[in-house]
Amino acid sequence: MADDVLDADAEVLQIKKIGNSVGLILPKSLLARLRLEVGDVLHVVDQPERGFKATPYDPKHARALAIARKAFKDYAETFRDLAK
């Protein structure tokens, strides 16, 4: 893997001090491309080599939904009977 080569489309963000905190300033063009707005919540997932992935997709929530869907499918008749 070539560590020196960046994707030509990659944007560079700098960690900046904002009051007593630090943060990343996201350009409007990036927000528009990612369909993000002020107030959206991003989930950070660690990646190899000091990287991270910030996504509005919550992997824990998705796993919980998958388990619930399987339970509803496996016990559909039981749930129908309980709903009567």
C-alpha distances in whole Angstrom, upper triangle without the diagonal:
4,6,9,9,11,12,16,18,16,19,20,22,24,25,29,32,34,38,37,34,30,29,26,28,27,28,31,29,26,29,30,27,26,30,30,34,35,36,33,31,28,26,23,21,19,15,12,11,15,14,17,19,22,24,28,27,28,27,30,32,31,31,35,36,34,36,39,39,39,42,44,43,44,47,48,52,52,51,54,56,56,56,59
4,5,6,9,11,14,16,15,18,18,20,22,24,27,31,33,36,36,33,29,28,25,27,26,27,30,27,25,28,29,26,26,30,30,33,35,36,33,32,28,27,24,22,20,17,14,12,15,15,18,19,23,25,29,29,30,29,32,34,33,33,37,38,37,39,42,42,42,45,47,46,47,50,51,55,55,54,56,59,58,58,62
4,6,8,11,14,16,14,16,15,17,18,20,24,27,30,33,33,30,26,24,22,24,24,25,28,26,23,26,28,25,25,29,29,31,32,33,31,30,26,25,22,20,18,15,12,10,12,12,15,17,21,23,27,27,28,28,31,33,32,33,36,37,36,38,41,41,42,44,46,46,47,50,51,55,55,53,56,59,57,57,61
4,7,10,12,15,13,15,14,17,18,20,23,27,30,33,33,30,26,25,22,24,23,24,27,25,23,26,28,26,26,29,29,32,33,34,32,31,28,27,24,23,21,18,16,13,15,15,18,20,22,25,29,29,31,30,33,36,35,36,39,40,39,42,44,44,45,47,49,49,50,53,54,57,58,56,58,61,60,60,64
4,7,9,12,10,13,13,16,18,21,24,28,30,34,34,31,27,25,22,23,22,22,25,23,21,24,26,23,23,27,27,30,31,33,31,30,27,26,24,23,21,18,16,15,16,15,18,19,21,24,27,28,30,29,33,34,33,34,38,38,38,40,43,42,43,46,47,47,49,51,52,56,56,54,57,60,59,58,62
4,6,8,7,9,10,13,15,18,21,25,27,31,31,28,24,22,19,20,19,19,21,19,17,20,22,19,20,23,24,26,28,29,27,27,23,24,21,20,19,16,16,14,15,13,15,16,18,20,24,25,27,27,30,32,31,32,35,36,36,38,40,40,41,44,45,45,47,49,50,54,54,52,54,57,56,56,59
4,5,5,9,11,14,17,20,23,27,28,32,33,29,26,23,20,20,18,18,20,17,15,19,20,17,17,21,22,25,26,28,26,26,23,23,21,20,20,17,17,16,17,14,16,16,17,19,22,23,26,26,29,31,29,31,34,34,34,37,39,38,39,42,43,43,45,48,48,51,52,50,52,55,54,54,57
4,6,9,11,14,17,21,23,27,29,32,34,30,27,24,20,20,18,17,19,16,15,18,19,16,17,21,22,25,27,29,27,27,24,25,23,23,23,20,21,20,20,18,19,18,20,21,24,25,28,28,32,33,32,34,37,37,36,39,41,40,42,45,46,45,47,50,50,54,54,52,54,57,57,56,59
4,7,10,13,16,19,22,26,27,30,32,29,25,22,18,18,15,14,16,12,11,15,15,12,14,17,18,21,23,26,24,24,21,22,21,21,22,20,20,20,20,17,17,16,17,18,21,22,25,26,30,30,29,31,34,34,34,37,39,38,39,42,43,43,45,48,47,51,52,50,51,55,54,52,56
4,7,10,13,16,19,22,24,27,28,25,22,19,15,15,13,13,15,13,10,14,15,13,13,17,17,20,22,24,22,22,19,20,18,19,18,17,18,17,17,14,14,14,15,16,19,21,23,24,28,29,28,30,33,33,33,36,37,37,39,41,42,42,44,47,47,50,51,49,51,54,53,52,55
4,6,10,13,16,19,20,24,25,22,19,16,12,12,10,9,12,10,8,12,14,12,13,16,16,18,19,21,20,20,18,19,18,19,19,18,19,18,17,14,14,14,14,16,19,21,23,25,28,29,28,31,33,33,34,37,38,38,40,42,43,43,46,48,48,51,52,49,51,54,53,52,56
4,7,10,13,16,18,22,23,20,16,14,10,10,10,10,14,13,11,14,16,15,15,19,18,19,20,22,21,21,18,20,18,19,18,17,18,17,15,13,14,14,15,17,20,22,24,26,29,30,30,32,34,35,35,38,39,40,41,44,45,45,47,49,49,53,53,51,53,56,55,54,57
4,7,9,13,14,18,19,16,13,10,6,7,7,9,13,13,11,13,16,15,15,18,16,17,17,19,18,18,16,18,16,18,17,17,19,17,15,13,13,14,13,16,18,21,23,25,27,28,29,31,33,33,34,37,38,39,41,43,44,44,47,48,49,52,52,50,52,55,53,52,56
4,6,10,12,16,16,14,10,8,6,8,9,11,15,16,14,16,19,19,18,21,19,19,19,20,20,20,18,19,17,19,18,18,20,18,15,14,14,16,15,18,21,23,25,26,29,30,31,33,34,35,37,39,40,41,43,45,46,47,49,50,51,54,54,52,54,57,55,54,58
4,7,9,13,13,10,7,6,5,8,11,13,17,18,16,17,20,21,19,22,19,19,18,19,19,18,17,18,15,18,17,18,19,18,14,14,14,16,15,18,20,23,24,25,27,28,30,31,33,34,36,38,39,40,42,44,45,46,48,49,50,53,53,50,53,56,53,53,56
4,6,10,11,9,5,5,6,8,11,14,17,19,17,18,21,22,21,23,20,20,18,19,20,19,18,20,18,21,20,22,23,22,18,18,17,19,17,20,22,25,26,28,29,31,32,34,35,36,38,40,41,42,44,46,47,48,50,51,52,55,55,52,55,57,55,54,58
4,6,7,6,4,6,9,10,14,16,19,22,20,20,24,25,24,25,22,21,18,19,21,20,20,21,20,22,22,24,26,24,20,20,20,21,20,22,24,27,27,29,30,31,33,35,36,37,39,41,42,43,45,47,48,49,51,52,53,56,55,53,55,58,55,54,58
4,6,5,5,7,9,10,13,16,18,21,20,19,23,24,23,24,20,19,16,17,19,19,19,21,20,23,23,25,27,26,23,22,21,22,20,22,23,26,26,29,30,30,33,35,35,36,39,40,41,42,45,46,46,48,50,51,51,55,54,51,54,56,54,52,56
4,5,8,10,13,13,17,19,21,24,23,22,26,28,26,27,23,21,18,18,21,21,21,23,22,26,26,28,30,29,25,25,24,25,23,25,25,29,28,31,32,32,35,37,37,38,41,42,42,44,47,47,48,50,52,53,53,56,55,52,55,57,54,53,57
4,7,10,14,15,19,21,24,27,25,24,28,29,28,28,24,23,20,19,21,21,21,22,21,24,25,27,29,28,24,24,23,24,22,25,25,28,28,30,30,31,34,35,36,37,40,41,41,43,46,46,47,49,51,52,52,56,54,51,54,56,54,53,56
4,7,10,13,16,19,21,24,22,21,25,26,24,25,21,20,17,17,18,17,17,19,18,21,21,23,25,25,21,21,19,21,19,21,22,25,24,27,27,28,30,32,33,34,36,38,38,40,42,43,44,46,48,49,49,53,51,49,51,54,51,50,54
4,7,10,13,16,19,21,19,19,23,24,22,23,20,19,17,17,18,17,16,17,16,19,19,21,23,22,18,18,17,18,16,19,20,23,23,25,26,27,29,31,32,33,35,37,38,39,41,43,44,45,47,48,49,52,51,49,51,54,51,51,54
4,7,9,13,15,18,16,15,19,20,18,19,16,16,14,14,15,14,13,15,14,17,17,19,21,21,17,16,15,15,13,16,17,20,21,23,24,25,27,29,30,31,33,35,36,37,39,41,42,43,45,46,47,50,49,47,49,52,50,49,52
4,6,10,13,14,12,12,16,17,15,17,14,14,13,14,14,14,13,15,13,16,17,18,20,19,16,15,13,14,12,15,16,19,20,23,24,25,26,29,30,31,33,35,36,37,39,40,41,43,45,46,46,50,49,47,49,52,50,49,52
4,6,9,12,10,10,14,15,14,16,13,13,11,14,14,15,14,17,16,19,20,21,23,22,19,18,16,16,14,16,17,20,22,25,27,27,28,31,32,32,34,36,37,38,40,42,42,44,46,47,47,51,51,48,50,53,51,49,53
4,6,8,6,7,10,11,11,12,10,10,10,13,13,14,13,16,15,18,19,20,23,22,20,17,16,15,12,14,15,18,20,23,25,25,26,29,30,30,32,35,35,36,38,40,40,41,44,45,45,49,49,46,48,51,49,48,51
4,5,5,6,9,10,11,12,11,11,12,15,15,17,16,19,19,21,23,23,25,25,23,20,19,17,15,16,17,21,23,26,28,28,28,31,33,33,34,37,38,38,40,42,42,43,46,48,47,51,51,48,50,53,51,50,53
4,5,5,6,9,10,10,9,9,10,14,14,16,16,20,20,23,25,25,28,28,25,23,21,19,17,17,17,20,23,26,29,28,28,31,33,32,34,37,37,37,40,42,41,42,45,47,46,49,50,47,48,51,50,48,51
4,5,5,6,9,10,10,11,13,17,16,18,17,20,21,23,25,24,27,27,25,22,21,19,17,17,17,20,23,26,29,28,28,31,33,32,33,37,37,37,39,42,41,42,45,46,46,49,50,47,48,52,50,48,52
4,5,5,6,8,8,10,12,15,14,15,14,17,17,19,21,21,23,23,22,18,17,15,13,13,14,17,20,22,25,25,25,28,30,29,30,34,34,34,36,39,39,39,42,44,43,47,47,44,46,49,48,46,50
4,6,5,6,5,7,9,12,10,13,12,15,16,19,21,22,25,25,23,20,18,15,13,12,12,15,18,21,24,23,23,27,28,27,29,32,32,32,35,37,37,38,40,42,41,45,45,42,44,47,45,44,47
4,5,5,6,8,11,14,13,15,15,18,19,22,24,24,27,28,26,23,20,18,15,14,14,17,20,23,26,25,24,28,29,28,30,33,33,32,35,37,37,38,41,42,41,45,45,42,43,47,46,44,47
4,6,8,11,14,16,14,16,15,18,19,20,22,22,25,26,24,21,19,16,14,13,13,16,19,22,25,24,23,26,28,27,28,32,32,31,34,36,36,36,39,41,40,44,44,42,43,46,45,44,47
4,5,9,12,14,11,13,11,14,15,17,19,19,22,24,22,19,16,13,11,9,10,12,16,18,21,20,20,23,25,24,25,28,29,28,31,33,33,33,36,38,37,41,41,39,40,43,42,41,44
4,7,10,12,10,12,12,15,17,19,22,22,26,27,25,22,19,16,13,11,10,13,16,19,22,20,20,23,25,23,25,28,28,27,30,33,32,33,36,37,36,40,40,37,39,42,41,39,42
4,7,9,6,9,9,13,15,17,20,21,25,26,24,21,18,15,11,10,9,12,15,18,20,19,19,23,24,23,25,28,28,28,31,33,32,33,36,37,37,40,40,37,39,42,41,39,42
4,6,6,9,11,14,17,20,23,24,28,28,26,23,20,17,14,13,11,15,17,20,22,21,22,25,26,25,27,30,29,30,33,34,34,35,38,39,38,42,42,38,40,43,41,39,43
4,6,9,11,15,17,20,23,25,28,29,26,23,20,18,15,14,12,16,18,21,23,22,23,26,27,26,29,31,31,31,34,36,35,37,40,41,40,43,43,40,41,44,42,40,44
4,6,9,13,15,19,22,24,28,29,26,23,20,18,14,14,11,15,16,19,20,19,21,24,24,24,27,29,28,29,32,33,33,35,37,38,37,41,40,37,39,42,39,38,41
4,7,10,13,16,19,21,25,27,24,21,18,15,11,10,8,11,12,16,17,16,17,21,21,21,23,26,25,26,29,30,30,32,34,35,35,38,38,35,36,39,37,36,39
4,7,10,13,16,19,23,24,21,19,15,13,9,8,6,9,10,13,14,13,15,18,18,19,21,23,23,24,27,28,28,30,33,33,33,37,36,33,35,38,36,35,38
4,6,10,13,15,19,20,18,15,12,9,6,5,5,7,8,11,13,13,14,17,18,18,20,23,23,24,26,28,29,30,32,33,34,37,37,34,36,39,37,36,40
4,7,10,13,16,18,16,14,10,8,5,5,6,7,6,8,10,11,12,14,16,17,18,20,21,22,24,26,27,29,30,32,32,36,35,33,35,38,36,35,39
4,7,9,13,15,12,10,6,6,4,7,9,9,9,10,12,14,15,16,18,19,20,22,24,25,27,28,30,31,32,34,35,38,38,36,38,41,39,39,42
4,6,10,13,11,9,6,5,6,8,11,10,9,9,11,14,14,15,17,19,19,21,23,24,25,27,29,30,31,33,34,38,37,35,38,41,39,39,43
4,7,9,8,6,4,6,9,11,14,14,13,12,14,17,17,18,20,22,22,24,26,27,28,30,32,33,34,36,37,41,40,38,41,44,42,42,46
4,7,7,5,5,7,10,12,16,15,15,14,16,19,19,19,22,24,23,25,28,28,29,31,33,34,35,37,38,42,41,40,43,45,44,44,48
4,6,6,8,10,14,16,20,19,19,17,20,23,22,22,25,27,26,28,31,31,31,34,36,36,37,39,41,44,44,43,46,48,47,47,51
4,5,9,12,15,18,22,22,22,21,23,26,25,25,28,30,30,31,34,35,35,37,40,40,41,43,44,48,48,46,49,52,50,50,54
4,7,11,13,17,20,20,20,20,22,24,25,25,28,30,30,31,34,35,35,37,39,40,41,43,44,48,47,46,49,51,50,50,53
4,7,10,13,17,17,18,17,20,22,22,23,26,27,27,29,31,32,33,35,37,38,39,41,42,46,45,44,46,49,47,47,51
4,7,10,13,14,14,14,16,19,19,20,22,24,24,26,28,29,30,32,34,35,36,38,39,43,42,40,43,46,44,44,48
4,6,10,10,11,12,15,16,16,18,20,21,22,24,26,26,28,30,31,32,34,36,36,40,40,38,40,43,42,41,45
4,7,9,10,11,14,15,15,18,20,20,21,24,25,26,28,30,31,32,34,35,36,39,39,37,39,42,40,40,43
4,5,7,9,12,13,13,15,17,17,19,21,22,23,25,27,28,29,31,32,32,36,36,34,36,39,37,36,40
4,6,9,12,11,11,15,16,16,17,20,21,21,23,25,26,27,29,31,30,34,34,31,33,36,35,34,37
4,6,9,8,8,11,13,12,14,17,17,18,20,22,22,24,26,27,27,31,31,29,31,34,32,31,35
4,6,5,6,9,10,11,12,15,15,16,19,20,21,22,24,26,26,30,29,27,30,32,31,30,34
4,5,5,6,9,10,10,12,14,15,17,18,20,21,22,24,25,29,28,26,29,32,30,30,34
4,5,5,6,9,10,11,12,14,16,17,18,20,21,23,24,27,26,24,27,30,28,28,32
4,5,5,6,9,10,11,12,14,15,16,18,20,21,22,25,24,22,25,27,26,25,29
4,5,5,6,9,10,10,12,14,15,16,18,20,20,24,24,22,24,27,26,25,29
4,5,5,6,9,10,11,12,14,15,16,18,19,23,23,21,24,26,25,25,29
4,5,5,6,9,10,11,12,14,15,16,18,21,20,18,21,24,22,22,26
4,5,5,6,9,10,10,12,14,15,16,19,19,17,19,22,21,20,24
4,5,5,6,9,10,11,12,14,15,19,19,17,20,22,21,22,25
4,6,5,6,9,10,10,12,14,17,16,15,18,21,19,20,24
4,5,5,6,9,10,10,11,15,14,12,15,18,16,17,20
4,5,5,6,9,10,10,14,14,12,15,17,17,17,20
4,5,5,6,8,10,13,13,13,15,18,17,18,21
4,5,5,6,8,11,10,10,13,15,14,15,19
4,6,5,5,9,9,7,10,12,12,13,16
4,6,5,9,10,9,11,14,14,15,18
4,6,8,9,10,12,14,14,16,18
4,6,5,6,9,10,11,12,15
4,5,5,6,9,10,11,13
4,5,5,6,9,10,11
4,5,5,6,9,10
4,5,5,6,9
4,5,5,7
4,5,5
4,5
4
